[in-house]
Amino acid sequence: MRAAWWFSLVLACEPVSTVRTQEEAPIVAEAVVAAPVVEPGWVPADPAEIQAWLLAFNYRGWTPMTELRATGEHGGERLFFNKVLAASWQAKAVDHPIGSAAVRELYSADLKTLKGFALMHKTGPSGQVGEGWYWFEVFGTTMDAKPTTAETAARGCVGCHSHAVDFVHSPDTPRLDPQPLL
């Protein structure tokens, strides 16, 4: 009982503002945001929860599908699949199961500075225009950054992903399309 009380006191005294330096992805977070951590493949549904979850790097327990790599003249990426999508991809499925998810870390041209995230999460049958996929993209690494996309069947996302296997590009696909310079 006494140990639990001491542990609670230590947690309560943690700073609310910190600098996170990831060797591969240095960012400065304005505040540490507690995101629920449950099973490794779980993805929150609410956009604010998704952003907090991404900023807590919860997806980094997933299978890294690529190393950090250049995506054209304006930046770089690193791609992660959850267990559900990684197993489906490995099995060469043409229809990925509901619960499949991927996170794409977006980097500046220096390939060191993390500038944002993109998430795709299968929440229902894919449909003709990707209505079973939820898309989330944000350029920024703080909670006050506004997502550019947070919806199912996001037109801009589906446009590029429609020719992929159930909307999921192969991790081996060369990414020469430039990202916005931010």
Order of alpha helices (4+ residues) and beta strands (2+ residues): alpha-alpha-beta-beta-beta-alpha-beta-beta-beta-beta-alpha
